[in-house]
Amino acid sequence: MWHTHPHTAAQPSATDRAAMTSLTLPLDDAPARALVLIAGGPPPVWHQWLATGHNPDLYAHLAARTASITAEPPPPQPPAHLGPVQWWPGGYSTRPHSPVPVPRKGSRS
């Protein structure tokens, strides 16, 4: 399982940790191990990767089956430090836009 954390640390979130547990549940068709790779980095690192292909920060972890069949993965929690955000499929988020003041007729800006 690989994905990116644009503009943030290449570290697993609570959602990523829950996914690692789900990937390796003790089921007949689930793997015993899964490689998790996260590419990320603060804005300067991320922009350099996009512009030049210079390596982003990377996190790699071999998630191994440790849970019993009765264990359920923890529910994903959004990071509190991000404040109010809109979450999108795939774990992407955007911040709400500030309203733009509209000049009233006859007013000077």
VMD Tcl script that draws the C-alpha trace (Angstrom):
set ca {
  {0.00 0.00 0.00}
  {1.49 3.33 -0.98}
  {0.21 6.87 -0.97}
  {1.30 10.45 -0.43}
  {1.03 13.05 2.29}
  {1.53 16.27 0.30}
  {2.94 19.16 2.37}
  {3.05 17.07 5.56}
  {5.35 14.57 7.23}
  {5.81 11.16 5.65}
  {4.46 9.48 8.78}
  {1.39 7.26 9.22}
  {-1.81 8.93 10.35}
  {-4.46 7.25 12.51}
  {-6.22 6.32 9.25}
  {-3.00 4.75 7.94}
  {-2.55 2.74 11.16}
  {-6.14 1.46 10.89}
  {-5.50 0.50 7.25}
  {-2.34 -1.41 8.22}
  {-4.42 -3.42 10.69}
  {-7.16 -4.04 8.12}
  {-4.66 -5.16 5.47}
  {-3.34 -7.93 7.67}
  {-6.46 -9.19 9.44}
  {-6.39 -12.96 10.04}
  {-8.76 -13.85 7.20}
  {-8.32 -16.56 4.58}
  {-7.73 -14.08 1.75}
  {-5.75 -11.43 3.68}
  {-1.95 -11.32 3.46}
  {0.18 -12.03 6.52}
  {2.33 -8.97 5.73}
  {1.93 -5.73 3.77}
  {4.49 -3.12 2.76}
  {3.33 0.41 3.51}
  {5.10 3.32 1.79}
  {4.26 6.99 2.33}
  {5.87 9.79 0.31}
  {5.58 13.27 1.77}
  {7.44 16.22 3.16}
  {7.02 19.86 4.12}
  {6.12 22.28 1.30}
  {9.73 23.01 0.15}
  {10.53 19.28 -0.10}
  {7.22 18.47 -1.77}
  {7.52 21.27 -4.35}
  {11.11 20.29 -5.16}
  {9.99 16.70 -5.77}
  {7.23 17.84 -8.10}
  {9.48 20.29 -9.97}
  {12.73 18.33 -10.22}
  {12.05 14.74 -9.21}
  {14.37 15.08 -6.20}
  {13.36 12.45 -3.64}
  {10.58 13.35 -1.21}
  {10.67 12.21 2.41}
  {9.76 8.52 2.62}
  {8.28 6.26 5.29}
  {8.35 2.49 4.83}
  {6.97 -0.15 7.18}
  {6.37 -3.88 6.89}
  {3.01 -4.38 8.62}
  {2.73 -7.91 9.98}
  {-0.37 -9.74 11.15}
  {-0.62 -9.43 14.91}
  {-4.35 -9.12 15.58}
  {-6.73 -11.95 16.34}
  {-9.78 -12.57 14.17}
  {-12.00 -10.91 16.80}
  {-10.00 -7.67 16.84}
  {-11.37 -4.75 14.86}
  {-9.20 -1.94 13.54}
  {-9.58 1.41 15.28}
  {-11.80 3.93 13.49}
  {-9.85 6.55 11.53}
  {-9.48 9.95 13.18}
  {-8.63 13.15 11.30}
  {-5.50 14.93 12.57}
  {-6.55 17.60 15.07}
  {-3.74 20.00 14.07}
  {-5.29 20.58 10.63}
  {-8.31 22.46 11.98}
  {-11.52 22.56 9.93}
  {-11.05 20.72 6.67}
  {-13.17 18.99 4.00}
  {-12.14 15.33 3.64}
  {-12.21 13.67 0.21}
  {-11.92 10.00 -0.86}
  {-8.33 8.80 -0.72}
  {-7.49 10.84 2.39}
  {-7.10 14.23 0.71}
  {-8.37 17.34 2.43}
  {-8.92 20.98 1.60}
  {-9.43 23.95 3.86}
  {-12.59 26.03 3.55}
  {-12.10 29.25 1.63}
  {-12.59 32.57 3.35}
  {-15.46 34.53 1.89}
  {-14.39 37.27 -0.47}
  {-16.03 40.61 0.33}
  {-18.21 41.84 -2.52}
  {-18.13 45.62 -2.96}
  {-21.53 47.25 -2.67}
  {-22.83 49.43 -5.41}
  {-21.63 52.98 -4.98}
  {-18.87 52.09 -2.48}
  {-15.22 52.83 -3.13}
  {-12.56 50.19 -2.57}
}
mol new
graphics top color blue
foreach p $ca { graphics top sphere $p radius 0.5 }
foreach p [lrange $ca 0 end-1] q [lrange $ca 1 end] { graphics top cylinder $p $q radius 0.2 }
display resetview
